Every structure is written in C-alpha cells, then in structure tokens.
Amino acid sequence: MSFSPTVWRAGLGFAALGVAFLGALLVMSGLAVGWALIALGLPLSGVLALAGDALGRDFAGVLAARFAGLLAVTRPWMWFVALYAALKIPVPLWPEGFPVLGLASTGALFVAALLFVWERENAWKAGLMALVAFVLGLCVEVLGSRTGIPFGLYSYATAPGPLLLGVPLIVPLGWFALTLTATSLSGGRPWLAGLLMLLWDVGLEPLMTAQRYWLWSDPLPLWAGAPVQNFLGWWGVGWLISWVFTGLAPRLFGLRREEWAWALPWQARDFPLHRGPSLSLLPGGAARGADFRVVYPIEAFFLPGGLVLVGRFAEAGVTLAAMLGGLWLARRVTRFDRA
C-alpha cells in the first residue's frame, strides 16, 4: 500500500513530535536525556512536515525550496495557528502553568480564526461570526452550569480565572475557533461539524475535569463524569453555530449558495472569496486551499498527549481513536466535494 506525499509529511512530522513528547515525559521523570529528545524532535517535526516525502539525495534542495515557498505564502492567520500549537509544547515541562498556557493557546487560535475569516471574506463577517459563536457559547455554558440544560449537571466552581459570568474565558473563545475548524473540515455540513465537535469533547471531558476546569455531578455519568446528554448537547450546539456560519459565509466552506443577506450589513455582502495557497496537512485537501481543517489533526495529537500527561492512558487511546475516526469520516463524506 502506497501513501501520498501529504500523508508521508504529516505522519513523519507527527512522529518527530512524538519524540519530543517522549523527551518531555523523561524530563518529568527526572531524566536529563529527555532534553536532548526535545531539542531533536521539535525542529525535526517542522523539517519532516515540509519535506518528509523527499528523503534522499535531493532532500536539502527540496527542503530549502519549500521553506522559501512557505515564507512567501504564509498568511497572518497561519502564524497564529503556529503560535497556538507552540504554546501547547511547554505544558509537560510546566504543568502548573496549564491555565495560563491553555488560555494563551486558545486565544491565539481565536485570533487565527478571526484573521482567517477576515482574509477569506471580510472584517464584518469575521466580527459577526466571532460574536455569534462567543455569545451563543457563553449563553449555553451559563445556562448549562446553572440549570443542567443542555449538557447535564456540572459546575465551574473550581475553574481557574479569568471568568466571565462564572464561565472560564477559554470556553466561549473555544466555541468560535473549534466550530470554525469543524465546519471547514465538514465541507459546510452542520450535522457533521456537530459530530466532529462531539468527538473532540470525548478528549476534552477527561482532560478538563482532571485540570478542574469543571466538575460533573450528573446522576447518569457515561464518560469522565459526563452523561449522554452532554454529548448530544455538544452535537446540538456545534450544529447550531455551524449552521449560522454556513448561512453567513457559505462560500468560505465551499458551498455554492447565497449568503443570509438579511443578517448582514451591506458592507459584508457579496465579498469575493479569496483562494489562498494550499498548506493543509490533510490528505486530499490541496484543491480547497489552506484552511482551518489543519487544526483538527493538531488537536488529535496534543489532546491525547495531554491525557497521557495526567495519567489518563485509556482515555487518551479512546480520544485518539475518536478523533482519527472523525477525520476518516470527514474525508469519506467530503471526498466528492468540488474544488
């Protein structure tokens, strides 16, 4: 069985990150050799992600050419995606800094999402989509933590700050960026975007409860204290926000239909969709251009890794399987989408 060049680059890049992650585990165990693995794995992951499919005599030339090309086409939102990923790396070495690094990482991803929509559509749509997702996400979290609807019985009483109406700021920031990612990956299908959000939450529940961002008290727990209702709620809220996104900016997700002009100021209407360069690590994605789909496989690496760090090994395996399953399903469903 042969793999495409994109799969080779992605696989080798993530394998090198795994070496760095192993080094972090060794450092946490008091073994200094871990620092050498970190120093090797981090730069090697970038090198292999660029030219891992060209290992051989021409490797240096291919790497230099692709690096120059990367610098020439890298957009501002891509730098913030890189910052979001980079801020996850120090967590194993500074576990007590998780709240600071988590908020900074999610904030960088929020800015990246805002800049992405701004570039591909315009500032009006970017601001409106961010506002809708932030407000809806905040409202359902305030409602959920006080009434149990729509997620079940849980509390933010032990959550680290900053808080907004009793909800950690990281949560509504995440609803915008994560739903944009899922909607991009689903090709503008809200039902699939909601399912991808549900699979994402399979890993978020054990990790965030371990970090005491929220605590469950539901009488019918299914997974990490969360009931079935929680996962249905994640699907429903993800579907709703994704549905709004596809109505406000259908072309952003490859849909050939009119936007909701009634919901947009005239400055935001009929803005031409900019087709950017393809830098996606996802298989088969070149024709659709670089977009937020790439965030999902990044999370599929870091989220199980975070669970390993807090000793939740079984949950890490389930999370990895769930998110890889989501990537496979998204690829199958969108495989006939036109470029």
JOQUIBEL-V761893 format. One record per pair of residues at least 6 apart in sequence whose ideal C-beta (glycine too) atoms are under 8 Angstrom apart, sorted by sequence separation. I is the first residue (numbers start at 1). GAP is how many residues later the second one is. D is the distance in whole Angstrom. If there is no record, write none. Layout:
I;GAP;D  I;GAP;D
This chain:
28;6;8  91;6;7  143;6;6  144;6;6  148;6;8  162;6;8  163;6;7  186;6;4  208;6;6  209;6;6  221;6;6  222;6;5  250;6;8  280;6;7  307;6;7  26;7;6  27;7;4  90;7;7  91;7;6  94;7;7  118;7;8  143;7;8  144;7;4  156;7;7  161;7;7  162;7;5  183;7;7  185;7;8  186;7;4  209;7;7  218;7;7  220;7;5  245;7;8  246;7;6  250;7;5  278;7;7  3;8;7  26;8;3  27;8;6  51;8;6  54;8;4  117;8;6  118;8;4  144;8;8  159;8;8  160;8;7  161;8;8  164;8;7  185;8;7  216;8;7  217;8;8  218;8;7  220;8;7  222;8;8  223;8;8  245;8;7  250;8;7  251;8;8  261;8;6  278;8;4  280;8;8  285;8;6  307;8;5  308;8;5  25;9;7  54;9;7  117;9;4  145;9;6  159;9;5  216;9;3  218;9;5  220;9;8  222;9;8  246;9;6  250;9;6  278;9;7  280;9;8  307;9;4  23;10;8  24;10;6  91;10;6  116;10;8  140;10;6  144;10;7  145;10;6  156;10;6  182;10;8  183;10;4  186;10;6  215;10;7  216;10;6  249;10;6  259;10;7  278;10;7  280;10;6  23;11;4  26;11;7  27;11;7  51;11;5  90;11;6  91;11;8  115;11;8  140;11;8  145;11;5  156;11;6  182;11;4  185;11;6  216;11;8  218;11;8  248;11;6  259;11;8  278;11;5  279;11;4  280;11;7  282;11;5  305;11;7  22;12;8  23;12;7  51;12;4  114;12;5  117;12;6  156;12;6  182;12;8  218;12;8  247;12;7  248;12;6  277;12;7  278;12;6  282;12;6  304;12;4  307;12;6  23;13;7  50;13;6  88;13;7  114;13;8  117;13;8  247;13;4  276;13;5  277;13;6  280;13;6  281;13;5  304;13;7  23;14;3  24;14;6  87;14;5  179;14;7  182;14;4  275;14;5  276;14;5  280;14;5  22;15;6  23;15;4  51;15;6  141;15;8  182;15;5  209;15;6  248;15;6  276;15;8  279;15;7  282;15;7  304;15;5  23;16;8  47;16;6  50;16;5  114;16;5  209;16;6  247;16;7  248;16;7  281;16;6  303;16;6  304;16;4  20;17;6  23;17;8  50;17;6  87;17;5  88;17;6  113;17;7  206;17;8  19;18;5  20;18;5  23;18;6  87;18;4  179;18;7  182;18;7  205;18;6  206;18;4  22;19;8  178;19;7  205;19;4  304;19;8  20;20;8  21;20;7  50;20;7  85;20;8  110;20;7  146;20;8  205;20;7  300;20;7  303;20;7  19;21;6  20;21;3  84;21;5  87;21;6  145;21;7  202;21;7  205;21;5  252;21;7  19;22;4  20;22;5  83;22;8  84;22;8  145;22;7  178;22;7  251;22;4  18;23;7  142;23;5  300;23;4  17;24;6  84;24;4  142;24;7  299;24;7  300;24;6  16;25;5  17;25;8  19;25;7  20;25;7  83;25;4  84;25;4  142;25;6  201;25;8  205;25;7  16;26;8  138;26;7  141;26;5  81;27;8  138;27;7  296;27;7  300;27;7  16;28;4  17;28;5  80;28;5  81;28;7  84;28;6  16;29;4  80;29;7  83;29;8  138;29;6  201;29;7  202;29;8  141;30;5  201;30;6  296;30;7  297;30;6  14;31;7  16;31;8  80;31;5  81;31;5  141;31;7  296;31;6  13;32;5  16;32;5  80;32;4  13;33;7  15;33;8  138;33;8  198;33;5  201;33;5  77;34;8  78;34;8  137;34;7  138;34;4  254;34;6  13;35;5  77;35;5  80;35;6  137;35;4  12;36;4  13;36;3  77;36;8  198;36;5  12;37;7  77;37;8  135;37;8  137;37;7  138;37;8  197;37;5  198;37;5  77;38;4  134;38;5  137;38;3  197;38;7  9;39;7  10;39;7  13;39;6  76;39;5  77;39;4  133;39;8  134;39;7  136;39;7  137;39;7  9;40;5  12;40;4  75;40;8  194;40;7  195;40;6  197;40;8  198;40;7  9;41;7  11;41;8  134;41;7  194;41;4  197;41;3  9;42;7  77;42;6  133;42;5  134;42;6  171;42;8  194;42;7  196;42;7  9;43;4  76;43;8  133;43;4  170;43;8  194;43;8  195;43;8  8;44;5  9;44;5  75;44;6  194;44;4  8;45;4  168;45;6  193;45;6  194;45;4  282;45;7  130;46;5  133;46;6  193;46;7  6;47;8  42;47;7  129;47;7  133;47;8  284;47;6  5;48;4  190;48;8  191;48;6  194;48;6  283;48;7  190;49;5  193;49;4  282;49;8  288;49;8  190;50;8  129;51;7  284;51;7  288;51;6  160;52;8  190;52;4  287;52;3  159;53;7  160;53;7  189;53;8  190;53;4  158;54;4  159;54;5  158;55;8  159;55;6  158;56;8  182;56;6  186;56;7  190;56;6  156;57;7  158;57;6  156;58;5  157;58;7  188;58;5  103;59;8  155;59;6  179;59;6  183;59;4  154;60;5  155;60;5  182;60;7  99;61;4  154;61;6  99;62;8  114;62;8  154;62;5  155;62;7  175;62;8  179;62;4  183;62;5  188;62;7  110;63;5  113;63;6  117;63;7  153;63;7  154;63;7  179;63;6  183;63;7  28;64;6  106;64;5  109;64;8  110;64;8  113;64;4  116;64;7  152;64;7  153;64;5  154;64;7  27;65;7  28;65;8  109;65;8  112;65;7  153;65;4  176;65;8  180;65;7  188;65;3  27;66;6  103;66;7  107;66;6  110;66;6  152;66;4  153;66;7  175;66;7  179;66;7  187;66;6  188;66;6  25;67;7  28;67;8  103;67;5  106;67;5  110;67;5  113;67;5  186;67;8  187;67;6  188;67;4  24;68;3  102;68;6  106;68;5  109;68;4  113;68;8  152;68;8  184;68;8  20;69;7  24;69;6  145;69;8  184;69;6  103;70;8  148;70;8  183;70;6  21;71;7  106;71;7  154;71;8  154;72;8  152;74;6  151;75;8  152;75;4  154;76;8  152;77;5  151;78;6  152;78;5  150;79;7  151;79;4  152;81;7  150;82;8  151;82;4  150;83;4  151;83;7  254;83;6  254;84;7  150;86;6  150;87;7  144;89;7  224;91;7  140;93;8  200;96;8  203;96;8  207;96;7  140;97;5  185;97;8  210;97;8  200;99;7  204;99;7  207;99;5  211;99;7  137;100;7  196;100;7  203;100;4  207;100;5  210;100;4  136;101;7  203;101;6  206;101;6  210;102;6  200;103;8  203;103;8  207;103;7  136;104;7  137;104;7  203;104;6  136;105;6  207;105;7  206;106;5  184;107;5  185;107;8  133;108;5  136;108;8  184;108;4  185;108;4  207;108;8  102;109;8  132;109;7  184;109;5  206;109;4  133;111;8  181;111;5  185;111;5  99;112;8  132;112;6  133;112;8  180;112;5  181;112;7  203;112;7  98;113;6  203;113;8  206;113;8  181;114;4  182;114;7  129;115;8  177;115;8  181;115;6  129;116;6  132;116;8  202;116;6  203;116;3  178;117;8  202;117;5  177;118;7  129;119;6  203;119;7  128;120;6  129;120;7  202;120;4  203;120;7  202;121;8  125;123;6  199;123;4  200;123;7  125;124;5  199;124;6  199;126;7  200;126;8  199;127;4  121;128;5  120;129;8  121;130;8  196;130;5  121;131;6  195;131;7  117;132;7  120;132;5  195;134;8  196;134;7  117;135;7  128;135;8  128;136;7  192;137;7  192;138;6  125;139;7  124;140;7  128;140;7  124;141;6  185;141;8  192;141;6  185;142;8  124;143;5  125;143;5  187;143;8  124;144;3  186;144;6  189;144;7  122;145;7  185;145;5  189;145;8  122;146;6  125;146;7  187;146;7  121;147;8  186;147;7  187;147;4  186;148;7  122;149;5  185;149;8  121;150;5  187;150;5  121;152;7  120;153;6  120;154;5  119;155;6  120;156;7  119;157;7  120;171;8  116;175;7  116;176;6  113;179;7  112;180;8  109;186;7  75;201;6  78;201;7  73;203;8  73;204;4  74;205;8  73;206;7  70;209;7  84;211;8  78;212;7  81;213;7  85;213;5  81;214;7  84;214;8  88;214;5  95;214;7  75;215;8  91;215;7  81;217;8  85;217;7  92;217;6  88;218;8  91;218;7  49;232;7  13;268;7  10;271;4  9;272;7  10;272;8  10;273;8  6;274;8  6;275;7  6;276;7  7;276;5  6;277;5  6;278;8  4;279;6  6;279;8  4;280;8  6;280;7  28;281;8  14;283;8  25;283;8  17;284;6  21;284;5  25;284;8  24;285;8  10;287;7  14;287;6
